Amino acid sequence: MNGIRMIFHGMTGWDLLPDEEVSGFESTVQCALVNMAMQRGSSRMHPEAGTDLLAQGVYGLLTDLNTTKHAANFAAAETREFINGNTASGPKMSNLFLQPSVFAPPRLELNAVFISDSQEQIGILLTS
Amino acid sequence: MKTLLEAYLPTPGDLTTAEMQSARGTLEMWLRDTALAGPLQDTRPGSPFGMWVLDPFAQLCAGMQNATGKLRDDLNVAGVANGVVWDCDFVEAWLAGLGAVRQESLDVVGYVRLEFSANQAVIIPGGTRFVFNTADVFLPFTAELGPVVIRPVGLPVTGPNMYVLTPVSASTYAVVLPLKGYTTQGVPAGSEAKIDPTVALPTLVRAAAVTTFANGRVNNSVPAMARRSMETLFASGFASRGGVVRHLKQTFPDLTGVAATVSGDVEMTRSAATALGVGSRTVDVYTRSSARTVVTQTVRLEYVVSQGNTAVRKFIGTWQPLGVATRVDGVSWAGNTSLRLKPTIFSSSLAPARAPLLSCAYSTLEKMEMVIDMPMNGNLPLITTTQDDSGVYAWFTVTYETDPSIPTMQAFVDAEGVAGMDVLVRAPMQLVISRMVFHYDKEPGVLFNTEQALADVSSYLGGLFAPDRLNPADLNDIVYAAGASRINSVEVQADLRLSCAQYAVEAGGAMPSVNYRVAILTAIQVPQITLNDILALNPVYTDPNAGTPAQHMGAAGRRNVACALLPSALMFHHDL
């Protein structure tokens, strides 16, 4: 299953590279990244797509590290569920970890690690 | 006319998630077909191709699917008739192809009573205008194009546009003529019509509306037109029971009820016997029109002192009602209308091979003779007879209900020349309710609205005819609505009348004017069917002597019985 590559630039946006393709688990990861950053309910086609993570950050609900970890875990679990549910063929995610790597309000950085059902891993798991 | 997209494409907001996901699923299935789409694309939510290509296309497909569904709805005449229309202009044009077009005026069928001063033949040209209210123009509504031929009393009807005069008084002869046209203000009963001055009718005394011509309102909504188109297709002949009903209802908008009985129905007695035991192709059409009215007619009856060596001392004569009589309300001597008389009516069929005995009742095939005993006060006769060159006779006032539409419809059916079918138009059997008393309780302080109950029950019973049936629960609801808290009982006195006559004379049998004594002995008595239970007011009656010499061939069932409520029959009694 082939997709078009996207490059994410944090808060400044993203680029679409039509000449480059992503395939296999990379394509799944790309979909998962989009889903994690997407506001839940913003798609009429897929109302269940997206998470509440961005809204929680924007509205100042991520007040401490524990709350942020909790929200990130939720977003990861929901994303894994949604993407796997929409993956009829190709690699699925067996695990998705989303951890705060920098928590210095108003700045928040998250580290994502994706592990496929064939144990292929993208991202590095942080130790705390 | 709007374009397809303007008329049918919904706004994206009108699409449901299910519709969009269904379309997306279909497109995905297409894309997975490698023969069509080449390399397998990632179409999942969140993938660039999925979000920016597949989702918008899926939304558009869902919109087109929705639009196509609406177009199909518009092409479904039954759906349109139920009121769902997406593009009225398109549907109107489509319905025009099925024969349903806008009606700018609504045809009204009414009946005019023409009174003549002489018993002479009259010819009224087909296009003669009858003008009511100075502007409402009606033309004779004849079964076939051509002039209306009015024949003197007693002559037979041999053509479709032929009518026979009925004597209504010593010097007046009348005929009821159907008219068709339009009215903007309505024509009240009794309104006089002005006839084309170019038409010479020297013996015409008066032309007046028999009943009120209701002015209809044109319903040109698209669903109404769709219904008309369905009825047009359905009513394209007399091939089925429903077709008969629709056909007549379309042609005669003043009909308040139509029912058809065919071979095999309990109400059909004309098709009972064929040589092979197969029911013949007969249809009895029972109709009721809003033109039903109570008329008073003055009838001349000869005073027959004796016939041969047998003393008779009765007034006997032919009674030719205007239209088809459905109920005789009373007979009195014209010289003293307070002298109420009880007539005996004998019925015979003008076409016994087609409709013998009571199977011709309430139709144009029924011929009736009336017999009235000379009332005596001791040895003194109470009626003064008149004697002149034409005989000894007296004039009697007969009050009866008639439906003038029956002969008109029979002429229409005959002119249609229904192939292989014998169609007889009849008025329904009359279930005459002469007493109906509701015994009710009410809560203290609650006012029972008798006026409302009277009006509602009268309206309910008076309009009852097939396919509607009397439902006691409906009557109870009306009485509860008027204020009753409980209905304890309902007293009913009703009788089912299979004919206006008391006797039916067989083919070739003696009529009273020929031999009263033989007639009374040989004629078959019409059964007196009395009903005293409200639950029995949907009667089913078949001739118990069917197939024997004593058969009368009368029958009643759910398709041919209509209710009639006599004045003052209805009462409400509060049980204390």
HADDOCK unambig.tbl for C-alpha pairs under 7 A between the chains (distance, minus, plus):
assign (segid A and resid 1 and name CA) (segid B and resid 40 and name CA) 5.22 0.50 0.50
assign (segid A and resid 1 and name CA) (segid B and resid 41 and name CA) 5.54 0.50 0.50
assign (segid A and resid 1 and name CA) (segid B and resid 42 and name CA) 5.31 0.50 0.50
assign (segid A and resid 2 and name CA) (segid B and resid 40 and name CA) 6.25 0.50 0.50
assign (segid A and resid 2 and name CA) (segid B and resid 41 and name CA) 5.05 0.50 0.50
assign (segid A and resid 2 and name CA) (segid B and resid 42 and name CA) 5.27 0.50 0.50
assign (segid A and resid 3 and name CA) (segid B and resid 41 and name CA) 6.05 0.50 0.50
assign (segid A and resid 3 and name CA) (segid B and resid 42 and name CA) 5.02 0.50 0.50
assign (segid A and resid 3 and name CA) (segid B and resid 47 and name CA) 6.76 0.50 0.50
assign (segid A and resid 4 and name CA) (segid B and resid 48 and name CA) 6.32 0.50 0.50
assign (segid A and resid 31 and name CA) (segid B and resid 45 and name CA) 6.87 0.50 0.50
assign (segid A and resid 31 and name CA) (segid B and resid 46 and name CA) 4.45 0.50 0.50
assign (segid A and resid 31 and name CA) (segid B and resid 47 and name CA) 5.19 0.50 0.50
assign (segid A and resid 34 and name CA) (segid B and resid 46 and name CA) 5.41 0.50 0.50
assign (segid A and resid 35 and name CA) (segid B and resid 46 and name CA) 5.90 0.50 0.50
assign (segid A and resid 44 and name CA) (segid B and resid 17 and name CA) 6.31 0.50 0.50
assign (segid A and resid 45 and name CA) (segid B and resid 17 and name CA) 5.65 0.50 0.50
assign (segid A and resid 45 and name CA) (segid B and resid 20 and name CA) 6.15 0.50 0.50
assign (segid A and resid 45 and name CA) (segid B and resid 21 and name CA) 6.32 0.50 0.50
assign (segid A and resid 86 and name CA) (segid B and resid 44 and name CA) 6.19 0.50 0.50
assign (segid A and resid 87 and name CA) (segid B and resid 44 and name CA) 6.88 0.50 0.50
